[in-house]
Structures are given as structure tokens and as C-alpha cells.
Amino acid sequence: MSQSFAPPLVYKQTQGIEDSVFQANGEVKPHWSYLLNSLETMGASSFSTRNEKALRILRDDGASYNVYGNNSIASSTWNLDLVPSVISSESWRNIEAGIAERAEVLNYLLRDIYGPRELIRTGVIPPKALFSHRGFLRACQGIKVPGNQDLIMLGIDLMLDANGAPTILTDRTQSPSGMGYSLENRTVMSRVMPSLFRDSHVHRLASFFQRLRAKLNSISPNQDDPRIVILTPGSNNETYFEHAYLANYMGFHLVQNGDLIVRDGFVWMKSLDGLSRVDVILRRVDDWYCDPVELRGDSQLGIANLLEAARAGNVVIANPLGSGILENHVFLKYLPKIAKTILGRDLRIPTVPNYWCGDKEDMTFVRAHVDELVIKPIDRSTNVKSVYGGSLTNQQKKDLLEKIQSSPDQYVAQPIMAPSQLPTHTPQGLAPRPAILRSFAIADDNSSYTVMPGGLTRVGEQQDSFLISNQSGSYSKDTWVLASEPELTKTNIKTDEQNTARNIDLISLPSRVVENLFWMGRYAERAEASLRLLRTVFVMLNGEEPISDVCMPLILNAITEVTGTQPGFINASAELISAPEQELLIIVKDASRNGSVAANLTAMLNCADQSKELLSTDTLRVINDVRDGLVELDSTLVGDLAAAPEEALDPLVTALMALAGLAQESMIRDIGWRFMEIGRRLERGLQTTAIINRLMVQEVPETDQNILLQTVLQSTEALISYRRRYRARMGVQSSLDLIMLDTDNPRSLLFQLESLNQHIQQLPKPHDNKHELLPEERASLECETLIKLSLLTELSSRENGQRVLLAKNLSRVTELLWSISTLISDKYFNHRESSRQLVSSIGEQA
């Protein structure tokens, strides 16, 4: 159907649903008018096209939200509804002032809790409201952040009524998530609806992040050259995309616990050139998990003795450890009283009513009105979930009240709040959906707080949705705060321009990130070599000429050797050799089989996720192509093998070649790229020696030899070049010349060894080195020299049915390549010289 016949996107007031779009007389509110008229003019067809474009952008950016319990290889692409939430300038003025005011109150509360505790002494807060919450960390007593604000960042969940009046639902103070997703939403919206966004005069977000960066720089104990890192739990965290996105956007290192170490009271990052001091940690790890020595002993996410460094003032943590106490739901009950004590007046924005079961009067109220209330634990980090009393049976209510009575201090109750309904795109058109807004505030240098103009709006899946959560599949919206007049460009934000040149020279990546780039290169090459050989064999199995009984076991053994899927076809039965198809399919798509294509690609994707902040958008797009191709393998490689299984492998080979091309043409030649190239050259060298060793060492009749040589040349992408160059029957010497010695062939063994040697020579060296070759340089040079000094006539000569010298040289090259891998890993990744544990264990799996 053409666009002219597409139904318009019309939003109508729904009976019985009070939303924020229409006035009492049924007319659309002025700040919604332009948007809704534009959507109606746009039509469903054009909107659908833009929606598809938005999905592509989100996918290409790698924007994902990992839903816990979802073990699929494909990550969950971030959900974005292209109909934004619109807030008028007048409404936002009140919201902004209220959020900034609340941030100041919470900052005072945080300082008081870990300081004099005057609010406890004067009876404003009952002692058990504080001490019964596990978020209160006595070990954090006295820790202060430079300046007048300990609370650097704050996330606030609020809902708006039909008139735009806000009510605050909860505070997020440990490591509030959503800022990065808000920025990604804005980026996508401005690209798919540029005219609508521009003409709506929406407040921009960039200055908010500039101020955050300036604030983090200002609180650094080292003002000369502050090093700021973002501490992430890792790629399995649900918001890992945001961690990497912010690190990339703000120019910070993204680190995990293994990247940091505390020595002599300071925090250091393990980098390729040793240890680099860390001054500020923007953490995305919850309080309890940050220090296994003084907090949670079984934590695998924290840094031992981190609190020691923070207490000494040698590192600043934002937000400071212990700030999770502010998320105590009990404080919502006492916040009005706290505000009057601090400000002398009520808060501008009211908080949802809270009934604390530790208070006798509140407990009596909860018992009488349990059907109308939502029961929550005071600590959101527990596994206890919120329960709506009205959804329970009589027996369930009785059990719930008994459970509460056993530990009343641990529960609060809140009435059901009906958020405003916002127009949301559905398959049936625009429909009302309940929405809540998370906005953010950051500390300013002038002792006040700056509020993000907008934030992250989330909408329920259904019109009567009770739970609005990303974990439950809710969609997000960009939040448009309309400016009453065109915005002026902010020019009073300090920059680091004076240190730019020097900082570029001082860039040092965490060892873990570089190690993942190294193994990303290796796994990509390993998967590509396996795919090429398997594709060649599938074509031969389905070809017109049958593979001889001499060639078949040798070719299948080569597959086992190249993929590392032992025992596989080695010493296999005659039945397996004669019908290898099922085993070949397992080698392709069984991710649980070590060495399979699926296992190698999964490992490569994991390495890419661990170094995502260093990868370009184009690279992430290709990686997503690999991810999609891997997911599709199960559906394409089924049924009759006559359906050309090799064609199912083509998209993966193409994607891996595109990835290699991007590395050559788009990546900066920094240390990360060099290690990825070292990984590629190492692995391609190992794969090439393996296939030559299996298919060219053993003497076979000439007819069979031609088949084996063709297999080698085809799987190493050299067959066309061979035919064009030699135009004759297959020969061992000419084949070895092309795939071993010809440096004009980028897939030849010598090309790999020369490139490897060049990269190794460029690696950082000890300052006390006096022109001696390092162990990895000696091994690399020996490898390259061994092949360069080889004579084709000697390599192709036979003794007792074997090409003995060829086998000997290949064996030595393989030994040296694994030795180089071990030496590099121990020196640059593990920061030790003697141990072989990492590479040995990986090698065994390989």
C-alpha cells in the first residue's frame, strides 16, 4: 500500500483514562499540539519506516539491555518508542527546582548519616530507621568528598498527574542508571525525526554531561592530570551498554575489579606499561560489593582495600560508598520532616505516601488497608519483591501480614499511584500507556545541583500496567522539555584543552581490555579458518566427483586439527568417515563443543563485549551481523544436507572478513589495535601450519595429492591466484611457494610471521633493556628466519612416505608461536613473567 493510503496516526482521548495530553474541554494542550499534528501528517507508513531505521541504529550502536534469566546469544536490543514524552517549559521549571532542592536535602542527609548524625540525636529520624537498613555501612563513617557535596549524582523516579504536577516515587543514589540510555534515545530521535526535533525547540543534553565531566575532574585529589575510570560489574550486567557508552562518550577508561589494585593506600590501574594511578572512580557497582575486605567478603566485583584508599582521601568514589542508605524507603516517610529541619519549609515536590511497618500507627493502617497498598522491602537490593495486596487471596494476605509482623522494620507500604497516560505507538496506532520519568541531577562546582533537562521515560506495556520496568519489557521514550526560547550555547564550562596533547601521549589501556582485543583477533581468525575449511569440505562432499578413500580421512583429520575438536575424526571408525555430515554440523553449530565454530564465535563476541568502549559504530554493526548469523545457524543448518549447507556459512565468513577489513582501515594504530593484530597473525599462522601439516606432509598418489592441494589452496583463499599464476597441474613446490613463502599473498605463512615480528618489535619495552632481543622477539625472529631459509626442494622431498623436513619445520613454528602467545600473555596481561597458566588453559581448550 502506498503512503498516501496509510492511516493517519491520530491520538484520541480515551474514556475513563485521565492523561496529560488533553485539556478539560477535550482540546489538545498547546505543548503537545505540534507533535501530534506532525505525527498525524506523517502517517503510519512513514512512521513505520522511521521506526525500522531507529531499530537499525539501536542495533548498530549495540544498544542493549540484558534481561536477567535470558541466556540467549542475542542480547536484548533497547526498546524505544518514537513518540516522545513532552513537558512544557512551565511545568519543567517547577520539576527542575524541586529535583535540585531534593538533591541538596539528600546531600545534607548523607553527610549527617556518616558524620555527626544530628538528625538522629534530635529525633527527626528514629534510630532504627537508619540502623535496621543494611545499606548503612559503619566502615564508611567519616569519608568525605572534596567540596560541599558528597552526593555527586542522583536519579529520581517521579510521575506526573494530568496537569503535569509531579510526585516523587523513589531515589537512586548508589549508581543511578539511565543517563546513558537517555543520551542514546536523544541521539536516535534526532536522527530519525530531525525536522520534528529541531522545530520543537527541545532542551539539549550535551551540557549536562560536560558539567558531569567537569565535576569529576574538580574532585580529583590529583588536579594536574586526573585519571577517571568507570567501574562496571562486567558485560553480564543489565546496563553494561550504558557503562561502555558513557566511557566512550566522556573519554574515561571502563574498568572491572580485576583492572584495579590498591597499593600503599592508592588505587592503581593495571595497564600495559605497569600501574597507573586512579584518582576518581565513577562506580556502577553497588556499595556492598565494592570492597571484599571490609564489606561483602564473597564479592567478585570489588577491589580489596578500596575503602582504605577512600578514607585516606587518595581516591574519590562517585557516589561515595555508603550512599545506598539514601535509597532506604523508610526515609521517604521522614523526608518532609527532614526538609523542614534543613530548609525550614516543605519540599516543592511531594513524595508518595509511605507507611513504615516499624511504626505502630503505620502498621495498624497497613493491616486495615492491605488491599489498597503495595508492600515493599525497605531495601531494594534484597530478593524480596513488591506485592500488591489487592491481588492476593485471603490466605496469602494472612501469610504476608504474619511475615511482616516477624520483622516489621523491614517493610513499608505505599498506595497505588496512577501515573499519567502518554500517547504511545502500538500495532493498533497511538494509545495511552502509563509512564514514569527518571530524571537526574549532578553536583555543580558552585555547591548547587544541575538537573538533566528531561531524562528517561518508561511506559507500561498495557494501559493498566502496574509494573513499569525494563526487566519486564517496558519501552522507553525520549523526554522532550520544550524551551520557551532558543537555547544559548554554554561557554562557561571548563575544558581540558590545555592538557589534550599531553593526555594523548599518556593514554594507557587496562590490560584486560587489550587482552580481550588480542583474543578477539585470535577467535575471529580461528572461526574464519574453520568456516573456510568446512565450507570447502561441504562443497566437495556434495560435488560430482567423490572423495577418495585416501583423501577422506586426511581431510576430515585436518578439520579436527584446525578446529581443535578432538577426538573428532582422528582414529575414527569407518562408519564415521564414510558418513561425516552430522559430526561436521556439530562442529559448526554446537556452542558447547570446544573448538566448534559456534564456540569460537561466542568467545569472540564475549571478547568484543568486554572491549566495547574501544570499538567504532561500524565495528559494532559488523559484530552484530556475526551475532545474528550465529543465532540463525540452528534454523538454517537443519534437514537434508543436500540443501547446500556451505551457503549457510557464507554470511559468517563475509562478516568476519568485514571485521578484519575494518580493523585495517578504520582502527587507530594504537596499542589495542596492535595486540589485536598480533592475535590475528598468531592464529592465522597456527591455522596455516595445521592445515599444511595435515594435508601436505604425507605422501599420497598424484591424483589424491591434487585433491588435497586443491583443498589447502581453496581453504586458504589461494586457489584462484594459483591457477592464474601457474596454469598447470597441481604441484607441491608451487603450492608451498604460494601459501608459505610468498609475502605478496596476505594469507601466506611468511606474511603472518613478518607482520607478527614487526608488531612485537613495537610493543613497550623495559627501560633498562640494552638492545637485547626480548624472549618474544627472539622467538618471532627464529620463526620468521626458519621459514625464510627454507628451500622448496628440501621441503617437498620425501622420506619413508613423509615430507620429514616440512613436518619438522612446521612443528617448530607451531611450538614457537604458542611460546610467543605465552610470553605476551604473561608479560602484558598477567603482569608476570614465569607463569603459563592463562595461555596453557586456553590452549588446552583450543
Number of C-alpha atoms within 10 A of each C-alpha: 6 7 12 12 10 13 14 20 22 16 20 14 17 11 6 6 15 20 22 24 26 18 15 9 6 10 11 18 14 12 16 17 13 14 19 19 14 12 19 15 14 18 18 23 18 16 20 14 11 17 19 12 15 23 17 15 19 21 20 20 21 24 24 20 22 22 18 10 7 10 9 10 13 14 19 17 17 22 20 24 22 22 20 22 26 21 22 18 18 13 16 19 13 15 24 21 16 19 26 20 19 23 29 21 19 22 22 18 24 21 21 15 24 19 14 12 15 13 17 16 11 9 9 15 20 14 13 12 20 18 13 15 19 17 24 22 20 12 15 21 16 14 20 22 23 13 13 16 24 22 26 23 25 27 27 20 19 25 22 22 16 19 14 19 17 25 21 22 21 18 24 19 25 26 20 19 19 19 22 22 26 23 22 22 26 21 16 21 23 14 14 19 15 12 10 16 17 10 10 18 16 24 19 18 17 11 16 18 18 15 20 20 18 17 17 23 22 18 22 24 19 16 11 9 15 18 21 25 22 21 24 24 22 21 20 16 16 18 22 21 25 25 29 27 22 21 23 17 13 14 13 18 24 29 28 25 19 15 19 24 20 18 14 9 18 19 27 19 25 24 21 23 16 14 19 18 20 23 25 25 24 23 25 24 21 22 23 22 20 27 23 19 17 17 20 15 14 11 15 14 21 28 21 22 20 25 25 21 19 22 18 13 19 20 27 28 27 23 24 26 29 24 28 26 23 23 20 25 27 27 21 24 18 16 21 16 18 23 20 14 14 15 13 10 12 15 19 16 19 17 17 18 16 19 25 30 25 20 15 12 11 16 21 13 15 23 14 10 14 21 15 16 21 19 24 19 23 25 21 15 14 9 8 11 11 15 16 20 20 14 12 14 10 11 9 12 19 13 12 16 17 12 12 19 15 9 11 18 19 22 22 29 29 20 17 13 15 16 23 24 25 26 25 24 21 13 7 7 14 20 20 26 23 25 28 26 25 27 26 29 25 23 26 20 18 9 11 16 25 22 24 25 24 26 30 26 25 25 31 25 20 15 15 13 14 15 16 18 15 18 13 11 17 20 20 28 26 26 25 23 25 22 18 12 10 10 11 6 8 9 8 7 10 13 14 11 9 8 11 11 10 11 15 9 8 11 12 21 22 26 25 22 25 26 24 25 29 26 23 28 28 24 26 27 27 26 26 25 24 27 24 19 24 25 22 19 22 19 14 15 18 16 10 8 8 10 18 11 11 13 19 20 20 19 23 23 23 22 27 22 23 24 27 21 20 17 11 19 23 17 10 13 9 11 8 14 19 11 11 16 14 11 14 19 19 17 27 26 20 17 18 11 18 18 26 27 31 22 21 26 27 20 20 26 21 18 23 23 24 25 23 27 22 24 19 16 15 15 24 21 21 19 24 20 21 23 20 16 19 24 16 13 19 13 10 14 20 11 9 8 15 9 13 14 21 18 14 17 22 15 15 23 21 15 20 21 16 17 21 18 13 15 20 13 9 13 16 11 12 11 18 24 19 23 24 21 26 28 25 26 26 24 24 25 24 23 23 23 23 19 23 21 20 21 23 22 23 17 17 16 9 11 11 17 20 17 19 24 20 20 20 25 23 18 22 20 18 19 18 10 13 20 13 9 11 12 9 9 7 19 16 17 15 15 21 21 17 22 25 24 20 15 18 10 17 14 20 24 27 25 21 26 27 18 19 27 22 16 17 20 14 10 16 11 11 9 6 6 9 7 6 8 12 15 13 21 20 15 21 25 19 17 24 21 14 15 17 14 9 15 13 17 10 13 19 21 17 16 11 8 11 16 19 18 17 23 19 13 18 22 14 13 24 19 14 20 22 18 19 22 21 21 23 24 22 19 16 21 21 18 18 13 13 10 15 16 13 14 18 15 10 9 13 9 13 18
